[in-house]
Amino acid sequence: MTFEEVYYCPLCRRVLWPRPAPGGRRLCGLCGGDLRHADGPSVELLIGTYDRVERLPATLATLQAQTHTRFRASVLDEHPTRLASSIVGSFHAVRFSHRPVGPWRADWHYTVRHEAALRSGADWLGFPTNDGLYAPVYLERMLAAADGFDLVACDWVYAHAGYQPWTVEPRVGHIDLGGYLIRTAAYRAVGGFPNRGHEADGQLVELLIERGYRVGLLRQTLYVQG
């Protein structure tokens, strides 16, 4: 699926292949309603998964509800049994794809995300976790705030700290991989994640600032880290 082929059904709230109809109309194969062409910046979300696969349906459900519709999400599955495949398939959404990419490398999915990012044709990249939850306006508001920036990040709720609100800052330990978007061109220009350690998400942000790229902080809580 290319981003030029993305059509959105406002009734089913799904991205689907269009069904041709007389007069050049494109209809939803589920409800028969008119499809709209998804517009705006394109976003590719690269979701790494190995354990906690049982939480993936909730993550995908919050992504399916996004008000910005020109995105696709790839579940990069490092689990040997490919448990995520049936979960992704159950959504019947062409914007979601399952990619078996094992074996598990114990590197917080940085290697497989990096490899996928280098192949992406999207304007922006995001790196959701397989247990994160997103407000329906997450992509819409992040992209609206991204004008003039190379990376934009939002405040979030930190589950491992007892579901406490967390204020994002552009440094290690105060910014979370699942709560930022980065321009694909900027990601590639700095070489991607500087290493495969636990703090590589914050280190990438610090590297961007060091190289003169602009980082924007959105003071809205739009993401729950699982």
C-alpha positions, 0 to 999 in steps of 0.5 A, a space after each residue: 500500500 502506498 500513501 497515494 492509495 490510502 482511502 478513508 471511510 468516515 462511517 466505518 473509521 477504517 482505511 480500505 482499498 477503494 471499490 470502484 463505482 460509476 462516475 469515478 466514485 470510490 465506495 467502502 466495501 463494508 458499508 457502501 459509503 463514499 470513501 475520502 482520500 486521506 490527505 496531510 503528511 504521511 506517517 509510518 508507525 513502527 511497532 516492535 513486539 515480542 512479549 505482552 502481545 495480549 496488549 497489542 489489540 488495545 494499542 491498535 484500537 487507539 491507532 485505528 481511531 486516529 483523526 489523522 488518517 494518512 498513516 500506516 502501522 507495521 507490527 514488527 514481530 520478533 516473537 517466534 510463534 508470530 502471535 501478533 499475526 492473528 491480532 493484526 489480521 482481526 482488524 481487517 485494516 489495510 493500514 495495519 501490517 504484520 512483519 515477522 522479523 525475528 529472532 528476538 535481539 533483546 535490543 528493545 526493537 531498535 534494530 528492526 525499527 531502524 531497518 524499517 525506517 530506512 525503507 519507509 516512504 513516509 514524511 514522518 516516523 513514529 515508534 509506538 510500543 505494543 502496549 501504548 495507548 493514544 488519544 484519537 487526536 494524537 497524530 492530528 495534534 502532533 502534526 499540527 504542532 510540528 511545523 518548523 520542527 524535525 521532531 515533536 514530542 508530547 507529555 504522557 502518562 507513565 504507567 510504570 510510575 503509578 500512572 503519573 503524568 510526565 512532562 516531556 523534556 528533550 533529554 535522556 530519561 525525560 522523553 519516551 520513544 512512543 510519544 514522539 514523531 520524527 521527520 524521516 529525512 532528519 532520522 536518516 541524516 543523523 544515522 538513526 538511533 545512536 545505539 541499541 541501548 535502553 536510552 537510545 530514544 533520548 540519545 537520538 533526541 540529544 543527537 538531533 539538538 547537537 546537530 542543529 535540528 529543531 525539537 518541539 515539545 507539545 504540552 498536551 498529554 496524548 499518550 499512555 505508556 503501557 
